[in-house]
Amino acid sequence: MSKAYSLLNIGKIVAGAGCIEQIKDIVADYQAKNVVIITDQGVWNSGLVEKPKTLLEGAGVNVHIINDTPPEPTVDQVNDIFQAANEFACEMIIGIGGGSSIDTAKIVSLLLTNHVNLRDLVKGKVQIIHRGVPTLMIPTTAGTGAEATPNAIVLVPEEELKVGIVSDKMVPDCVILDPTMTINLPKHITANTGMDALCHAIECYISKKANPFSDTFALKAITLISRSIRIAYNEGQNLAAREDMLLGAMFGGISIATSSTTAVHALAYPLGGKYRIPHGLSNAILLAHVMKFNLDATEEKFKDIAIAMGINVVGISTREAAEKMIDNLYSLISDLDIHANLRDKGITEDDLDLMVESASKVTRLLDNNPKVMTKDDIREIYKKLL
Ligand SMILES: [Fe+2]
């Protein structure tokens, strides 16, 4: 008998240019009169919150804005945001932004109904019993897929550790994917976050935890992202490309929730943790090298990915199709002006021991890689980035 696998459902997903207009209908469905919007300074300053706020206020909803979610928030910072939401007698939480705002919105929603201490929750000392207050997520980047996952990351500073809280009860109730919310995303963020989403899809497809649910969403994500990432990068205002990227990122998130990422994300951990290289960029520079390493173990799946990417594989062997797929990943990085050199980030051979040690501890992901990766293998891959 095969292992069991599951698919978590978001209650309602609305997609398409201009669909932000539906925010008032969604909030009305939940009969919420007091809502809290959780966002960050960048999104707030860009004016993106103005429209949803005006639409809700026009419908008679009281809107309380929390606009200072920091990147990678700590336990205490998330707690402060929870306290602010709690004082407002909040009935619905709306997360607008990238992964940090959306993850914070998920945690705050849970804390509002479960009355547990966040530090205890992070340490696994208490359990989540109830679903949180209803949540609506509106991503303004197309990368993390956080709007589709039951996970939220929070930083525990005293332990220099990022901890993932996982609860099925944290899967968002509603998601709005409106490409007009992403058209002004800067080029390098479009590239980095888009590559993160592509990594999610490819890794979930080749993961040992892959299953028919993740296969379906991952392959579609690969198609959408492959056909549109260059266009979204070069013509930021292209709504069709931005829509593909939002859908692709969310399908990547759905894939993570039912399968898992693998060695790319494992090796990206030390780059983000110690050297502060953005998450998407870390994954982007690792992707092709890790796939080259995996080639022998997963040729057939690489051929599927090649086809999903629109690569012509007619009349060539499975091996050749798989190699073409990897070549395509290298050219994609170059087309997005992503430079794969860790020396520029101040990393040298002297740092390798620590990086290898740290990556090899991410067994939660490494164990799902289709090919066993030893410490020597990890070292060889990092060396290629120097
Ligand atoms: Fe990621």
Boltz pocket constraint, residues with backbone or C-beta under 6 A from the ligand:
constraints:
  - pocket:
      binder: B
      contacts: [[A, 143], [A, 144], [A, 196], [A, 197], [A, 200], [A, 265], [A, 279], [A, 283]]
      max_distance: 6.0
